[in-house]
Amino acid sequence: MESRIERKSLRKRCARNATPFEIIAESRITYPMSEPNTAAPPGIEVRTYFVRGRNALVARADFGELYVDYYLHQGQHGYQHEPKFDAMLKEALAALTLHCASRPWNESWAWTIHFADPLLNLFVTGDNRRGMIVGQLFTENVKADDRGRFLAEMVRERGEPRRSVVEFEGAEVFPAVERFYAQSEQRPARYFRHGPEDFVMVSAQPQCDVAWLESLDDTAIRTLDEQEELSLLEKRQYRWECGCSQERMLALLGSMMRNDPEGLFGEEEVLRISCPRCGARHVVTREALEAYVSAA
């Protein structure tokens, strides 16, 4: 575990949206999410409240510690994002986390937010059972388009996946998520920055006072607990975690190695793989994969 001094120093870099590492381009592959990690740290706390008389749900959290772990992850794997895009990914992580906290425990969500200008894809995913949040952004090999698209997928335990696609305009994360709520969820939701790393989501519930919800602004959010009657509903913990590992890389590549080892490695002895969910860098040698296949 990193030292207290190391985390404090990194928090200062978080505020500047910068990390002192270089980017290394590598190929990307996908794989399933990990099993629950019972030894994992608790992560950040997200609180949800019911606004009495307004029939609305409020979700709020300070994402400072999650952002610290996000930057530690970047440092560990030697990559960084352009500050503007980095800030957009952090907002998407916050938006998804607050959304997940307002949803049933047995749901997992994945959002892909495609921006036309700047040309960019944000990918964020969250698992309520495991309390895991992770994300990545892509600026290369992104299909040019003249409009933004918000792709959402929800998986419920023992249920069929639910998918939706919503078009939106602009280059801001929160309005894109609010558009998703209005079109796909068929109810309004608003997002606010309460502090540098403190975010609030207010979403409509049945018989919501929609006019009140739509009238909210930053000033109203700062005094919400004074002006409205809030009842605490729940506290949940979320942490930055993907689940990718060297063992999973070997398992994923094992069948390909059995069928076409030369097609997989060519003349190389090493594969360098970048996780599309979190950007982690994995190195797999031909020798290690051959040993894994022989032992399987």
C-alpha positions, 0 to 999 in steps of 0.5 A: 500500500502506498504511503500517506505522504505519497497519496497527499503528494498525488492529490496535488497532482490530481487537482492539476489534472496532470501526471508525470508519465508518458503514454505507450500505444498498445493493442486492446482486448476485452475480458470479463469483470473479476470476481468480488474482492473481499480484501479490497479497501472500502473506497469512497462513500456515496450517500443517497437521500429522499427529498420529502415533498419533492419526490426526488432522490439525491446522490452525493459523494466526494470523489477525491480518494477515487481520483487519487487511486485513478492517478496512482493507476496511471502512474503504475502503468505509465500513461496519462491523458490530455488534461481536458480529456482527463477532466471529462473522464473524471466527470463521467466516472462521477456521473456513473457512480452517482447513477449506480448508487441510485440503482438496485444492488443487483445491477451493473452499468456500462456507458460509452459516450461518443463526442463528435467534437472533440473526437473522443470516446469515454468508457465507464463501467460500474458494478454495484455488488462489487463496488467497482468503478473504472473507466478509460478514454480513447482518442485513436481509431475513433470513428468520426461522426457529426453528432454525439451518441450515448450508449448505455448497457445495464446487466441485472443478475439473472436478467437479460441485458438492457441497451439504449442509444441516445443522441446528444449535442455539445461536448460536456459530460453532464448534459450528455448524461442528463439527455440520457436520463430524459430520453432513455430513463424517461425522467429528468436528472440533474448533475452539479459540482458541489466542490472541486471533487464533490458532485451531486445528482438529483433525479426524479422519482414517481410524482416528482415536483419536476418544476422544482427539480428543473429550477435547481442551480448551484446556489440551491444545491449548496443550501439544499439540506437547509431548504428541503427535508432530506431523509438518508436512504443508504450509504454505499462504498465504491472504489477504483478497480478493474479486475484485469490481471496477468492470470486473466490475460493468460486465460484469455489468450490461451485458446488463441495460442492453442489454435494459432500461436504464430498468428498471435505472436508472429516473429515476436516473443512478447505481447504488450496488451492495454486493457480497454477498461482501465488502460493497464499494461500487461506483458505476456511472453511466448514462454509464459503462455506456452507454459500456461497452455501446457499446464491447462 
